[in-house]
């Protein structure tokens, strides 16, 4: 088959179409070149000069009647243009001062005031300025802004400087936040003078008043009550006399049957005498109160308790007491209180009270607002503990407390499992003994000797020891956060136990003022000893 020969000749129509296309291309290039020339010429002139030429005709409308508000809102008015210039100039003044160009900043500030005076006079007198005045003001400001551009005080430079300033402020903010955490922790750990004074005076009272010791011995007749499982038993482990008193006082005052309440208090050797004195010389609506010291529990020794064994390690001692540990570890995790046996005694409650079957554990930073007797009738469905969960979306889930990069943690626990809170917990000690919760706690404490599973505190090992053994309680039983955040007033009103967890305890100066009243109402500041030690307005 023959191929058709190539036709070198084109029809007239084809030649016309090609010509049109060529002119379109040439015309487009010409327009682009013209636009480029215009843009380049505008870059070389002060930005406010060209709009001045375009807007001269608007000045005639100002002569007929002046409405300054309409003028400022109009995108084409001279008033709007000078207002925009003033706004830009104010930003340039800040940059000039930051660049230490104080002379330029002063001259530009003077021009800003001059322009503001023109606008103020125009608005006050309700008369327009002359075209010469407007043109002079806009032109002079345009020259300043052009000079600012030449000094690289333009928007790009402003953005760069603002970014640098933001980074600098962000670093300062982080530094201040670290200082705030450090000083807040120090303030939280400090013993207020009033509490120190109270401890001293109570100790003197205990050893100087034989009647107090005799009254304490006479209370031995209530020994049977300490083991009576038909009563309501509460345990509190603390070295803070006044805080413990508030827990006992608030719980007994809001109880329907205070004579059926038994408080089991455990403190340390230093606070044992003043604690005994305080609860011997005050009545709490007939509630039974037992005070013990942790040093009397001889079975709590390094051969049995992993925390005590770890405390004998020199590296552990350096980490918590000499300040030579890893500086990357937050200061709150380096607090020696986390190694206190009063803090870890909650994991040995069945051994501290072998005759009891059910108790409610209370922290010393709790205020009781409702009768808690119904807690003892709640069915825990075979679980060991009843507690209020603290999930709140992703916050307070297991991955917030435990190191899930560790294979041992990753293999045994769900990172999204819901956390819960210590502070107000119902404990079935019978189920505890059956399930050997203390043994589970020991297992995990021993494997965390190098602090790779979690940092410190009693909640992380509690989450592990009671995993799968916690019955969820209604949130109204335990309202948290009064020691560090804002809490819904309705939750506070309906809450049975209010928990001041966090650094801002109500007995400290750094405590949150709006929540202190809920705690203070259970402190009798008219008591002679408290009057001597506390100044209360």
TORMARBA-156626 format. One record per residue (C-alpha): residue number from 1; residue in three letters; chain; z, x, y. Coordinates in steps of 0.05 Angstrom, whole numbers. Example, Ala and Ser with C-alpha at 12.3 -4.5 7.8 and 13.67 -1.06 7.14 Angstrom:
% TORMARBA-156626
    k    r  c       Z       X       Y
    1  ALA  A     156     246     -90
    2  SER  A     143     273     -21
This chain:
% TORMARBA-156626
    k    r  c       Z       X       Y
    1  UNK  A       0       0       0
    2  UNK  A     -21      27      68
    3  UNK  A      33      37     122
    4  UNK  A      17       5     189
    5  UNK  A       2      59     241
    6  UNK  A      52      70     296
    7  UNK  A      31      36     361
    8  UNK  A      43      82     420
    9  UNK  A      24      28     468
   10  UNK  A      76     -24     491
   11  UNK  A      64     -93     519
   12  UNK  A      76    -109     592
   13  UNK  A     138    -151     574
   14  UNK  A     169     -94     536
   15  UNK  A     158     -46     594
   16  UNK  A     190     -96     643
   17  UNK  A     252    -105     600
   18  UNK  A     260     -30     594
   19  UNK  A     255     -22     670
   20  UNK  A     308     -75     682
   21  UNK  A     355     -41     633
   22  UNK  A     345      26     668
   23  UNK  A     360      -3     737
   24  UNK  A     422     -38     710
   25  UNK  A     448      28     682
   26  UNK  A     433      66     747
   27  UNK  A     464      10     788
   28  UNK  A     527       9     746
   29  UNK  A     535      84     753
   30  UNK  A     526      77     828
   31  UNK  A     580      24     833
   32  UNK  A     628      66     792
   33  UNK  A     614     127     836
   34  UNK  A     626      86     899
   35  UNK  A     692      59     872
   36  UNK  A     713     130     854
   37  UNK  A     697     155     925
   38  UNK  A     738      97     955
   39  UNK  A     797     112     911
   40  UNK  A     795     186     928
   41  UNK  A     791     171    1002
   42  UNK  A     851     124     998
   43  UNK  A     893     178     964
   44  UNK  A     881     223    1023
   45  UNK  A     906     172    1074
   46  UNK  A     975     143    1084
   47  UNK  A     979      82    1039
   48  UNK  A    1000      36    1095
   49  UNK  A     942      52    1143
   50  UNK  A     886      14    1107
   51  UNK  A     925     -51    1100
   52  UNK  A     939     -46    1175
   53  UNK  A     864     -48    1190
   54  UNK  A     853    -107    1143
   55  UNK  A     910    -147    1171
   56  UNK  A     899    -141    1246
   57  UNK  A     870    -211    1248
   58  UNK  A     936    -241    1224
   59  UNK  A     971    -220    1288
   60  UNK  A     934    -276    1326
   61  UNK  A     970    -328    1283
   62  UNK  A    1037    -298    1303
   63  UNK  A    1024    -313    1376
   64  UNK  A    1016    -387    1363
   65  UNK  A    1084    -396    1327
   66  UNK  A    1132    -351    1291
   67  UNK  A    1166    -369    1225
   68  UNK  A    1199    -305    1201
   69  UNK  A    1216    -333    1132
   70  UNK  A    1143    -353    1119
   71  UNK  A    1120    -286    1144
   72  UNK  A    1166    -248    1097
   73  UNK  A    1143    -289    1038
   74  UNK  A    1069    -284    1053
   75  UNK  A    1034    -228    1014
   76  UNK  A     986    -215    1072
   77  UNK  A    1032    -216    1132
   78  UNK  A    1051    -156    1173
   79  UNK  A    1124    -175    1166
   80  UNK  A    1119    -172    1090
   81  UNK  A    1085    -105    1095
   82  UNK  A    1139     -73    1137
   83  UNK  A    1193    -103    1092
   84  UNK  A    1160     -71    1032
   85  UNK  A    1156      -6    1069
   86  UNK  A    1230      -8    1084
   87  UNK  A    1247     -21    1011
   88  UNK  A    1205      38     989
   89  UNK  A    1233      82    1044
   90  UNK  A    1305      67    1023
   91  UNK  A    1289      93     953
   92  UNK  A    1256     155     983
   93  UNK  A    1319     169    1024
   94  UNK  A    1361     171     961
   95  UNK  A    1312     219     927
   96  UNK  A    1310     263     990
   97  UNK  A    1385     267     991
   98  UNK  A    1387     285     917
   99  UNK  A    1336     339     932
  100  UNK  A    1381     364     988
  101  UNK  A    1327     350    1041
  102  UNK  A    1378     321    1089
  103  UNK  A    1336     328    1152
  104  UNK  A    1278     287    1123
  105  UNK  A    1328     236    1096
  106  UNK  A    1360     230    1165
  107  UNK  A    1293     222    1201
  108  UNK  A    1269     170    1151
  109  UNK  A    1335     132    1156
  110  UNK  A    1326     130    1231
  111  UNK  A    1256     100    1223
  112  UNK  A    1284      49    1174
  113  UNK  A    1336      27    1225
  114  UNK  A    1282      23    1278
  115  UNK  A    1239     -22    1235
  116  UNK  A    1299     -65    1216
  117  UNK  A    1316     -73    1290
  118  UNK  A    1245     -97    1304
  119  UNK  A    1250    -150    1250
  120  UNK  A    1319    -170    1272
  121  UNK  A    1297    -179    1345
  122  UNK  A    1236    -218    1324
  123  UNK  A    1277    -265    1281
  124  UNK  A    1333    -273    1333
  125  UNK  A    1288    -286    1393
  126  UNK  A    1238    -327    1352
  127  UNK  A    1182    -290    1389
  128  UNK  A    1129    -246    1358
  129  UNK  A    1123    -172    1372
  130  UNK  A    1060    -146    1404
  131  UNK  A    1004    -118    1362
  132  UNK  A    1019     -49    1389
  133  UNK  A    1092     -53    1367
  134  UNK  A    1073     -76    1297
  135  UNK  A    1019     -24    1289
  136  UNK  A    1064      31    1315
  137  UNK  A    1121      13    1268
  138  UNK  A    1076       7    1206
  139  UNK  A    1037      70    1224
  140  UNK  A    1099     113    1236
  141  UNK  A    1130      89    1171
  142  UNK  A    1065     102    1134
  143  UNK  A    1065     174    1159
  144  UNK  A    1136     184    1132
  145  UNK  A    1117     155    1065
  146  UNK  A    1055     199    1063
  147  UNK  A    1099     259    1078
  148  UNK  A    1145     237    1022
  149  UNK  A    1086     234     975
  150  UNK  A    1067     305     995
  151  UNK  A    1138     326     979
  152  UNK  A    1130     293     910
  153  UNK  A    1178     237     927
  154  UNK  A    1129     187     897
  155  UNK  A    1142     136     842
  156  UNK  A    1126     185     786
  157  UNK  A    1177     235     813
  158  UNK  A    1227     179     823
  159  UNK  A    1220     158     750
  160  UNK  A    1229     230     726
  161  UNK  A    1290     239     770
  162  UNK  A    1320     173     748
  163  UNK  A    1309     191     676
  164  UNK  A    1344     257     685
  165  UNK  A    1401     222     722
  166  UNK  A    1406     170     667
  167  UNK  A    1411     224     614
  168  UNK  A    1464     261     654
  169  UNK  A    1503     197     664
  170  UNK  A    1497     180     591
  171  UNK  A    1526     248     572
  172  UNK  A    1582     238     622
  173  UNK  A    1595     169     594
  174  UNK  A    1600     196     523
  175  UNK  A    1648     250     547
  176  UNK  A    1691     200     584
  177  UNK  A    1691     153     523
  178  UNK  A    1716     210     479
  179  UNK  A    1771     226     530
  180  UNK  A    1789     153     535
  181  UNK  A    1796     148     459
  182  UNK  A    1837     212     457
  183  UNK  A    1884     192     513
  184  UNK  A    1889     121     487
  185  UNK  A    1909     148     419
  186  UNK  A    1961     193     451
  187  UNK  A    1988     134     491
  188  UNK  A    1991      91     429
  189  UNK  A    2029     144     390
  190  UNK  A    2079     157     446
  191  UNK  A    2148     126     437
  192  UNK  A    2165      87     500
  193  UNK  A    2229     107     535
  194  UNK  A    2258      37     526
  195  UNK  A    2250      40     450
  196  UNK  A    2279     110     448
  197  UNK  A    2338      87     490
  198  UNK  A    2349      26     445
  199  UNK  A    2350      70     383
  200  UNK  A    2401     118     413
  201  UNK  A    2448      62     437
  202  UNK  A    2444      25     371
  203  UNK  A    2460      88     333
  204  UNK  A    2521      99     377
  205  UNK  A    2540      26     366
  206  UNK  A    2534      32     291
  207  UNK  A    2577      93     283
  208  UNK  A    2625      74     339
  209  UNK  A    2637       2     318
  210  UNK  A    2670      -5     248
  211  UNK  A    2663     -80     253
  212  UNK  A    2587     -75     247
  213  UNK  A    2591     -35     183
  214  UNK  A    2644     -82     155
  215  UNK  A    2600    -142     172
  216  UNK  A    2543    -108     137
  217  UNK  A    2584     -98      74
  218  UNK  A    2607    -170      75
  219  UNK  A    2535    -192      73
  220  UNK  A    2530    -164       2
  221  UNK  A    2547    -235     -21
  222  UNK  A    2474    -252      -6
  223  UNK  A    2450    -203     -60
  224  UNK  A    2429    -261    -104
  225  UNK  A    2384    -287     -49
  226  UNK  A    2347    -221     -49
  227  UNK  A    2323    -237    -120
  228  UNK  A    2316    -312    -117
  229  UNK  A    2243    -330    -127
  230  UNK  A    2254    -401    -102
  231  UNK  A    2261    -373     -31
  232  UNK  A    2209    -347      17
  233  UNK  A    2207    -271      15
  234  UNK  A    2175    -229      70
  235  UNK  A    2170    -153      71
  236  UNK  A    2162    -109     133
  237  UNK  A    2158     -33     132
  238  UNK  A    2169      -3     201
  239  UNK  A    2205      48     244
  240  UNK  A    2200       4     306
  241  UNK  A    2264     -36     315
  242  UNK  A    2242     -82     371
  243  UNK  A    2174     -97     340
  244  UNK  A    2206    -113     273
  245  UNK  A    2256    -158     310
  246  UNK  A    2199    -197     341
  247  UNK  A    2167    -209     273
  248  UNK  A    2233    -233     244
  249  UNK  A    2252    -274     305
  250  UNK  A    2184    -308     312
  251  UNK  A    2180    -324     237
  252  UNK  A    2250    -353     234
  253  UNK  A    2243    -392     299
  254  UNK  A    2179    -426     275
  255  UNK  A    2203    -438     205
  256  UNK  A    2223    -508     182
  257  UNK  A    2275    -479     135
  258  UNK  A    2298    -411     163
  259  UNK  A    2358    -410     116
  260  UNK  A    2309    -404      59
  261  UNK  A    2275    -342      88
  262  UNK  A    2291    -272      63
  263  UNK  A    2266    -212     102
  264  UNK  A    2261    -145      65
  265  UNK  A    2258     -89     116
  266  UNK  A    2245     -16      99
  267  UNK  A    2250      39     151
  268  UNK  A    2262     114     151
  269  UNK  A    2325     157     154
  270  UNK  A    2323     165     229
  271  UNK  A    2319      91     244
  272  UNK  A    2361      65     187
  273  UNK  A    2428      62     226
  274  UNK  A    2400      30     289
  275  UNK  A    2359     -19     248
  276  UNK  A    2422     -39     209
  277  UNK  A    2461     -45     273
  278  UNK  A    2410     -90     307
  279  UNK  A    2403    -139     250
  280  UNK  A    2478    -140     238
  281  UNK  A    2496    -157     310
  282  UNK  A    2442    -211     319
  283  UNK  A    2432    -277     284
  284  UNK  A    2362    -303     265
  285  UNK  A    2376    -376     251
  286  UNK  A    2410    -362     185
  287  UNK  A    2354    -320     154
  288  UNK  A    2375    -268     103
  289  UNK  A    2357    -197     123
  290  UNK  A    2358    -134      79
  291  UNK  A    2349     -65     109
  292  UNK  A    2332      -5      65
  293  UNK  A    2308      66      78
  294  UNK  A    2247      95      44
  295  UNK  A    2284     160      28
  296  UNK  A    2328     122     -22
  297  UNK  A    2268     109     -67
  298  UNK  A    2274     172    -108
  299  UNK  A    2215     153    -151
  300  UNK  A    2169     162     -90
  301  UNK  A    2156     236     -99
  302  UNK  A    2097     284    -101
  303  UNK  A    2092     280    -177
  304  UNK  A    2079     205    -173
  305  UNK  A    2049     192    -104
  306  UNK  A    1981     224     -91
  307  UNK  A    1990     221     -15
  308  UNK  A    2055     262     -19
  309  UNK  A    2021     311     -66
  310  UNK  A    1963     320     -17
  311  UNK  A    2012     330      40
  312  UNK  A    2037     394       5
  313  UNK  A    1967     423      11
  314  UNK  A    1962     474      68
  315  UNK  A    1892     450      88
  316  UNK  A    1917     379      95
  317  UNK  A    1975     402     137
  318  UNK  A    1929     442     182
  319  UNK  A    1882     383     189
  320  UNK  A    1935     334     212
  321  UNK  A    1988     376     245
  322  UNK  A    1959     441     272
  323  UNK  A    1895     413     303
  324  UNK  A    1852     465     269
  325  UNK  A    1811     416     227
  326  UNK  A    1740     392     236
  327  UNK  A    1730     375     309
  328  UNK  A    1675     325     290
  329  UNK  A    1727     280     258
  330  UNK  A    1751     227     309
  331  UNK  A    1822     238     333
  332  UNK  A    1844     170     307
  333  UNK  A    1832     195     236
  334  UNK  A    1874     257     249
  335  UNK  A    1937     217     263
  336  UNK  A    1995     239     218
  337  UNK  A    2020     167     215
  338  UNK  A    1967     154     162
  339  UNK  A    2006     200     116
  340  UNK  A    2072     164     129
  341  UNK  A    2102     133      67
  342  UNK  A    2121      72     108
  343  UNK  A    2047      63     117
  344  UNK  A    2030      71      43
  345  UNK  A    2092      34      16
  346  UNK  A    2050     -30      15
  347  UNK  A    2017      -4     -49
  348  UNK  A    2084       0     -84
  349  UNK  A    2113     -69     -68
  350  UNK  A    2122     -90    -141
  351  UNK  A    2164     -28    -153
  352  UNK  A    2204     -36     -90
  353  UNK  A    2220    -108    -109
  354  UNK  A    2218    -111    -185
  355  UNK  A    2253    -179    -189
  356  UNK  A    2205    -216    -143
  357  UNK  A    2142    -253    -162
  358  UNK  A    2111    -272     -95
  359  UNK  A    2119    -242     -26
  360  UNK  A    2084    -244      42
  361  UNK  A    2070    -176      73
  362  UNK  A    2074    -173     149
  363  UNK  A    2057    -115     195
  364  UNK  A    2105    -100     252
  365  UNK  A    2052    -116     305
  366  UNK  A    2049    -189     285
  367  UNK  A    2076    -251     320
  368  UNK  A    2087    -313     277
  369  UNK  A    2071    -379     312
  370  UNK  A    2073    -429     254
  371  UNK  A    2114    -443     192
  372  UNK  A    2088    -398     137
  373  UNK  A    2122    -431      78
  374  UNK  A    2056    -463      55
  375  UNK  A    2030    -393      40
  376  UNK  A    2076    -391     -21
  377  UNK  A    2043    -452     -52
  378  UNK  A    1971    -429     -43
  379  UNK  A    1934    -422    -110
  380  UNK  A    1906    -351    -112
  381  UNK  A    1864    -369    -174
  382  UNK  A    1888    -310    -214
  383  UNK  A    1877    -261    -158
  384  UNK  A    1929    -212    -133
  385  UNK  A    1923    -221     -58
  386  UNK  A    1907    -275      -8
  387  UNK  A    1876    -248      56
  388  UNK  A    1833    -268     115
  389  UNK  A    1763    -239     112
  390  UNK  A    1735    -201     171
  391  UNK  A    1660    -198     158
  392  UNK  A    1631    -222     224
  393  UNK  A    1558    -208     206
  394  UNK  A    1552    -134     187
  395  UNK  A    1616    -112     220
  396  UNK  A    1676     -99     175
  397  UNK  A    1637     -96     111
  398  UNK  A    1650     -42      60
  399  UNK  A    1597       5      86
  400  UNK  A    1635       9     152
  401  UNK  A    1696      40     117
  402  UNK  A    1670      77      57
  403  UNK  A    1621     134      46
  404  UNK  A    1565     102       6
  405  UNK  A    1527     168       4
  406  UNK  A    1579     189     -47
  407  UNK  A    1554     172    -117
  408  UNK  A    1623     149    -140
  409  UNK  A    1628      97     -85
  410  UNK  A    1556      77     -91
  411  UNK  A    1563      65    -166
  412  UNK  A    1624      19    -163
  413  UNK  A    1620     -21     -98
  414  UNK  A    1574     -67     -59
  415  UNK  A    1563     -39      11
  416  UNK  A    1555    -110      39
  417  UNK  A    1620    -135       7
  418  UNK  A    1664    -170      57
  419  UNK  A    1724    -133      85
  420  UNK  A    1792    -164      97
  421  UNK  A    1853    -146     138
  422  UNK  A    1923    -121     123
  423  UNK  A    1978    -150     167
  424  UNK  A    1990    -219     137
  425  UNK  A    1978    -221      62
  426  UNK  A    2003    -264       5
  427  UNK  A    2017    -222     -57
  428  UNK  A    2025    -247    -128
  429  UNK  A    2067    -189    -156
  430  UNK  A    2061    -216    -227
  431  UNK  A    1985    -210    -225
  432  UNK  A    1992    -143    -190
  433  UNK  A    2032    -115    -247
  434  UNK  A    1984    -143    -300
  435  UNK  A    1923    -114    -266
  436  UNK  A    1958     -48    -249
  437  UNK  A    1934     -47    -177
  438  UNK  A    1980      12    -160
  439  UNK  A    1946      52    -215
  440  UNK  A    1878      35    -186
  441  UNK  A    1902      57    -118
  442  UNK  A    1926     124    -148
  443  UNK  A    1859     134    -182
  444  UNK  A    1820     129    -117
  445  UNK  A    1871     169     -76
  446  UNK  A    1866     227    -124
  447  UNK  A    1790     227    -119
  448  UNK  A    1793     227     -44
  449  UNK  A    1835     291     -38
  450  UNK  A    1777     323       0
  451  UNK  A    1768     261      45
  452  UNK  A    1695     251      23
  453  UNK  A    1703     179       0
  454  UNK  A    1735     155      65
  455  UNK  A    1770     187     123
  456  UNK  A    1840     160     129
  457  UNK  A    1882      97     135
  458  UNK  A    1908      47      85
  459  UNK  A    1851      -4      91
  460  UNK  A    1797      36      55
  461  UNK  A    1839      50      -7
  462  UNK  A    1863     -22      -3
  463  UNK  A    1791     -47      -5
  464  UNK  A    1780      -5     -68
  465  UNK  A    1846     -22    -102
  466  UNK  A    1841     -97     -91
  467  UNK  A    1765    -101    -102
  468  UNK  A    1750    -167    -136
  469  UNK  A    1823    -188    -133
  470  UNK  A    1826    -221     -65
  471  UNK  A    1829    -295     -51
  472  UNK  A    1799    -316      16
  473  UNK  A    1848    -350      63
  474  UNK  A    1833    -397     121
  475  UNK  A    1822    -356     184
  476  UNK  A    1877    -394     222
  477  UNK  A    1930    -359     179
  478  UNK  A    1915    -290     209
  479  UNK  A    1883    -282     278
  480  UNK  A    1865    -210     293
  481  UNK  A    1844    -168     354
  482  UNK  A    1899    -179     405
  483  UNK  A    1909    -104     410
  484  UNK  A    1838     -83     428
  485  UNK  A    1792    -141     446
  486  UNK  A    1786    -211     475
  487  UNK  A    1803    -267     427
  488  UNK  A    1781    -340     430
  489  UNK  A    1839    -379     462
  490  UNK  A    1829    -435     412
  491  UNK  A    1839    -387     354
  492  UNK  A    1903    -361     387
  493  UNK  A    1929    -432     398
  494  UNK  A    1917    -452     325
  495  UNK  A    1934    -385     293
  496  UNK  A    1994    -380     247
  497  UNK  A    2002    -304     254
  498  UNK  A    1974    -265     314
  499  UNK  A    1959    -192     300
  500  UNK  A    1960    -140     355
  501  UNK  A    1918     -91     313
  502  UNK  A    1890     -35     355
  503  UNK  A    1920      15     403
  504  UNK  A    1941     -34     458
  505  UNK  A    2007     -56     428
  506  UNK  A    2047    -107     468
  507  UNK  A    2107     -61     475
  508  UNK  A    2064      -6     507
  509  UNK  A    2043       0     579
  510  UNK  A    1970       1     556
  511  UNK  A    1979     -66     521
  512  UNK  A    1934    -124     543
  513  UNK  A    1972    -161     596
  514  UNK  A    1943    -230     580
  515  UNK  A    1971    -226     509
  516  UNK  A    2038    -194     524
  517  UNK  A    2071    -261     539
  518  UNK  A    2059    -285     468
  519  UNK  A    2101    -226     444
  520  UNK  A    2153    -224     500
  521  UNK  A    2175    -296     487
  522  UNK  A    2209    -272     423
  523  UNK  A    2247    -215     458
  524  UNK  A    2313    -234     489
  525  UNK  A    2313    -188     549
  526  UNK  A    2381    -216     570
  527  UNK  A    2413    -179     511
  528  UNK  A    2461    -127     538
  529  UNK  A    2429     -69     502
  530  UNK  A    2359     -89     523
  531  UNK  A    2381     -96     595
  532  UNK  A    2405     -24     592
  533  UNK  A    2340       2     564
  534  UNK  A    2285     -42     592
  535  UNK  A    2264     -63     661
  536  UNK  A    2232    -131     652
  537  UNK  A    2205    -171     710
